[in-house]
Amino acid sequence: TPEFNSNNLAYKTGKKRVPTTPAPAAPVPYKAIVVLSLNGGLDSFNVLTPHKSCPLYKSYAKERDDVKLEPDEMLMIDASSSENQPCTSFGVHHKIPIFKEIYEEGLGIFFANTD
């Protein structure tokens, strides 16, 4: 990838770059917040939905009509340990199973209905 240059001028030298030596691991566990701001063709209302076992699924299905996720298009995630949730299970779109895996491994969370 191109280097960042504050003057926006990049010059080719023809020399190979020396690989950067990775920094040593920190002596304590490292955690970071990663925010995915997805624009374009992602319908965020179909990423995380009420699962069919949740009473809110009927309302979701009615509002989303033709574009709703059918129960067989969802990967169920258990949210029973979450507090103040209207549902104990949610559905993640079946074409992005990595979101379900990250959540179930305790490495990620969902923020829904936030500004």
Number of C-alpha atoms within 10 A of each C-alpha: 3 5 8 9 9 7 6 8 8 11 7 5 7 6 6 6 7 6 6 6 6 6 6 6 8 7 6 6 6 7 7 6 7 7 7 6 5 9 8 5 6 9 11 12 16 19 17 22 25 27 25 21 15 15 13 15 21 14 11 18 17 10 11 13 10 9 11 16 25 14 16 11 14 23 19 21 19 15 15 13 9 11 9 8 10 13 20 18 19 22 26 22 23 18 11 12 13 12 20 20 13 12 16 14 8 8 11 14 12 8 9 10 6 4 4
